[in-house]
C-alpha cells in the first residue's frame, strides 16, 4: 500500500489530487492534515485529521508509520509579510523535515505564478529550498486554476484570463484536472 500525506489537503486542489490518484491506483491511503477534519472525500482509504501543520511535533504524533509521498498545499497571499512567511513557509519546512525523517520517495508543492509580488517571492524561496534539499520534488506552477466546482470570485475571471492567455502563456488559466494530473504524474515518476 502506498501512503500519501497531504498538508492542507482538505481543500479544492487536495480533493482533486486525491481523485486523480485514486483513478490511477486504488491501493493508496491518503492522510489529510488540515485545520479542520472535514471530509475531503468519503472513502475508507482517506483519513482526515485536524492539526496545526506548522507544528512538527504535533503533526508527527498523528503520522502513519510509513510515508511514500508528501504534498504541501498550504498557502495564500497575506498583506503582512510575517504572516505571509508563516502561512506559506512554515508548512513547507515541516514537510521537508517529515520528508527527511521518513525517507519519502518524493515531495510535492504548488508554486503558482499569479498573485502579489511578495507572495510569488516567498513561493520561489520555498521552491528553491525544496528543490535544493536533495529529495525529489514535484513542482507544479499553475496560473489561475479553475473547473470541477470552483465558483469563487477568481473563477469568474477565467474568460478574461483565457483572452489574456492568447497574448501571454503566463496568464493562461489551467483546469484543475491538468494541475492534479501533473502533480500525480511527477510524483509517481520521481526516482
C-alpha positions, 0 to 999 in steps of 0.5 A: 500500500502506498501512503500519501500525506497531504498538508492542507489537503482538505481543500479544492486542489487536495480533493482533486489530487486525491481523485486523480490518484485514486483513478490511477491506483486504488491501493493508496491511503491518503492522510489529510492534515488540515485545520479542520477534519472535514471530509475531503472525500468519503472513502475508507482509504482517506483519513482526515485529521485536524492539526496545526501543520506548522507544528512538527511535533504535533503533526508527527504524533498523528503520522502513519508509520510509513510515508511514500509521498508528501504534498504541501498545499498550504498557502495564500497571499497575506498583506503582512509579510510575517504572516505571509512567511508563516502561512506559506513557509512554515508548512513547507519546512515541516514537510521537508523535515517529515520528508527527511525523517521518513525517507519519502520517495518524493515531495510535492508543492504548488508554486503558482505564478499569479498573485502579489509580488511578495507572495510569488517571492516567498513561493520561489524561496520555498521552491528553491529550498525544496528543490535544493534539499536533495529529495525529489520534488514535484513542482507544479506552477499553475496560473489561475486554476479553475473547473470541477466546482470552483465558483469563487470570485477568481473563477469568474475571471477565467474568460478574461484570463483565457483572452489574456492567455492568447497574448501571454502563456503566463496568464493562461488559466489551467483546469484543475484536472491538468494541475492534479494530473501533473502533480500525480504524474511527477510524483509517481515518476520521481526516482 
